Amino acid sequence: MSDHHTHAHGHAHGHGHGVDHDDHMEAHGSVKDYTIGFILSVILTAIPFWLVMTHQLEPNMTKFVILGFAAVQVVVHMIYFLHMNSTSEGGWNMMALILTAILLFIVLTGSIWVMYHMNANMMPNMSNEGSSVHGMHDMQ
């Protein structure tokens, strides 16, 4: 009797495993998705490269355009290669992504803010003749 139970359990486990495997495969992208992602990635890399090499824009504007293309490329990679959307893993992937983006924004903007203010407040006064230190007067 226990042999029958073990066999039935093993048989059901085998079918359950196959169904889970098929459901798991649906979560992965198709060749079409990977091809679209690859083509978009190449385009989003080639355009900024072309802009820099041909000097089409002013240097300051080029920096912002490259950052914009980089942000779009991150989104393309997340959708087409990491298969992230609001329904994957019951929405937890998207929540983790949002938390990561918020923390990254806080860390980067805070670091830039601190470095800017340290540079502005800690450097000697360069407008004088260069011999006096910021806040000190000639004591002669």
C-alpha positions as CSV (number, residue, x, y, z in Angstrom):
1,M,0.0,0.0,0.0
2,S,2.8,2.4,0.8
3,D,4.4,1.5,-2.6
4,H,1.2,2.5,-4.3
5,H,1.1,5.8,-2.4
6,T,4.8,6.6,-3.2
7,H,4.2,5.8,-6.9
8,A,1.1,7.9,-7.0
9,H,2.8,10.8,-5.3
10,G,5.9,10.5,-7.5
11,H,3.6,10.5,-10.6
12,A,1.7,13.5,-9.5
13,H,4.9,15.2,-8.6
14,G,6.2,14.6,-12.1
15,H,3.1,16.2,-13.7
16,G,3.2,19.1,-11.3
17,H,6.9,19.7,-12.1
18,G,6.2,19.7,-15.8
19,V,3.4,22.3,-15.4
20,D,5.6,24.5,-13.2
21,H,8.3,24.2,-15.8
22,D,6.0,25.3,-18.6
23,D,4.7,28.3,-16.5
24,H,8.3,29.2,-15.7
25,M,9.2,29.1,-19.4
26,E,6.4,31.6,-20.2
27,A,8.1,34.2,-17.9
28,H,11.2,34.2,-20.2
29,G,11.3,36.3,-23.3
30,S,11.1,35.0,-26.8
31,V,13.7,35.3,-29.5
32,K,11.6,38.2,-30.9
33,D,11.9,40.1,-27.5
34,Y,15.6,39.5,-27.3
35,T,16.1,40.7,-30.9
36,I,14.0,43.8,-30.3
37,G,16.0,44.5,-27.1
38,F,19.3,44.0,-28.9
39,I,18.4,46.3,-31.8
40,L,17.2,49.0,-29.5
41,S,20.3,48.7,-27.4
42,V,22.6,49.1,-30.5
43,I,20.6,52.1,-31.7
44,L,20.6,53.7,-28.2
45,T,24.4,53.2,-28.1
46,A,25.2,54.3,-31.7
47,I,23.3,57.6,-31.6
48,P,25.2,59.1,-28.6
49,F,28.5,57.7,-30.0
50,W,27.7,59.5,-33.4
51,L,26.8,62.7,-31.6
52,V,30.1,62.7,-29.7
53,M,32.3,61.7,-32.6
54,T,30.8,64.3,-35.1
55,H,30.4,67.1,-32.5
56,Q,26.8,67.7,-33.6
57,L,25.8,69.4,-30.3
58,E,27.5,71.7,-27.8
59,P,29.5,69.8,-25.2
60,N,27.1,70.7,-22.3
61,M,24.0,69.7,-24.4
62,T,25.7,66.5,-25.4
63,K,26.1,65.5,-21.8
64,F,22.4,65.7,-21.2
65,V,21.5,63.9,-24.4
66,I,23.9,61.1,-23.5
67,L,22.3,60.8,-20.0
68,G,18.9,60.7,-21.6
69,F,19.8,57.9,-23.9
70,A,21.4,56.0,-21.0
71,A,18.2,56.3,-19.0
72,V,16.2,55.0,-21.9
73,Q,18.7,52.2,-22.4
74,V,18.4,51.1,-18.8
75,V,14.6,50.8,-19.2
76,V,15.0,48.8,-22.5
77,H,17.4,46.4,-20.7
78,M,15.0,46.0,-17.8
79,I,12.0,45.3,-20.0
80,Y,13.6,43.1,-22.8
81,F,16.4,41.4,-21.0
82,L,15.4,41.2,-17.3
83,H,11.7,40.8,-18.1
84,M,10.7,43.3,-15.4
85,N,7.1,44.6,-15.5
86,S,4.5,45.4,-12.9
87,T,3.1,41.8,-13.0
88,S,6.4,39.8,-12.6
89,E,6.8,38.1,-9.2
90,G,3.5,39.6,-8.1
91,G,4.7,43.2,-8.4
92,W,7.6,42.7,-5.9
93,N,10.2,43.2,-8.7
94,M,8.8,46.6,-9.5
95,M,8.6,47.6,-5.8
96,A,12.3,46.6,-5.3
97,L,13.2,48.6,-8.4
98,I,11.4,51.7,-7.2
99,L,13.1,51.5,-3.8
100,T,16.4,51.0,-5.5
101,A,15.9,54.0,-7.7
102,I,14.8,56.2,-4.8
103,L,17.9,55.2,-2.7
104,L,20.2,55.7,-5.7
105,F,18.7,59.1,-6.3
106,I,19.2,60.1,-2.7
107,V,22.8,58.8,-2.5
108,L,23.8,60.4,-5.8
109,T,22.2,63.8,-5.3
110,G,23.4,63.9,-1.7
111,S,27.0,63.1,-2.7
112,I,26.9,65.7,-5.5
113,W,25.4,68.3,-3.1
114,V,28.0,67.6,-0.4
115,M,31.0,67.7,-2.8
116,Y,29.8,70.9,-4.4
117,H,29.4,72.7,-1.1
118,M,32.7,71.4,0.2
119,N,34.4,72.7,-2.9
120,A,32.6,76.1,-2.6
121,N,33.2,76.5,1.2
122,M,36.5,74.9,1.8
123,M,38.7,76.3,-1.1
124,P,40.8,79.3,-0.4
125,N,39.7,82.6,-1.7
126,M,41.2,82.6,-5.2
127,S,40.1,86.1,-6.1
128,N,42.8,87.9,-4.0
129,E,46.4,88.0,-5.0
130,G,46.8,84.4,-4.1
131,S,49.1,85.1,-1.1
132,S,46.4,85.4,1.6
133,V,44.3,82.5,2.9
134,H,40.5,82.7,3.0
135,G,39.4,84.6,6.1
136,M,43.0,85.7,7.1
137,H,44.2,89.2,6.6
138,D,47.7,90.5,6.0
139,M,49.2,90.8,9.4
140,Q,52.1,93.1,8.6
